[in-house]
Amino acid sequence: MITLGERADTQRPLAVIHASSEASWQQAAAAIKAAIKLSDSAPEETPVVYRRVTNAG
């Protein structure tokens, strides 16, 4: 699978769905399609560590 910022092509999938029924597969596919944004430009670079979670919050 490709990762954030990599160029998409026909050789590597954007996602793999494992579902127990056709209805579950359709629901997962719709959620994935809604979550993916394709663009001709690369996204802004994100930090490796986005936020640290501690007991203090």
N, C-alpha and C positions, 0 to 999 in steps of 0.2 A: 504494500500500500504506500501511497505517497504521504508526505508529511507537509505541514504548514509551509507555504512558500515555494514548494517544488512545482515544476511545470507538469500539468496533467497531460497524459497521452492515452492511447488505446492499449498500451501494454501493461499498465499497472492500475488496479482498481482504486477507487476513492474510499470504498468501504466494503466490508463483507458482512452479510446478514445471515444469521442462523436463527431460524424460527420453527416453531412446532406446527404451524398451520399457515395456509395461504393468507388468511385474514391477518395473522400476526406479522407475516412478512410484509403485507401491504402497509400496515400501520408503521412498521419500522422504516420501510422505504420512504414513506411520506415524511417522517420525522427527520431522516437523514437529508433528504432533498431540501427541506426547510432550513437545515442547519448549515448547508454548504453554500458558499458564495464563490462563484467563478469570476475571475477578472483577468484582464491582460497585464495588469501590473502586480508586482509582488506586494504582500501586506507589510505593514509596519513591523519592524523587528520587535519581538517581545522578549522580556528578560527571561533567563533560564529559571530563576526562582521568582515566581510572581508575587507570592506573599508567604510569610512564615506564620504558621498556626501554632500557638502555644497555649498552655493552661490559662495564662493571663488574658487570652483573647487576642 
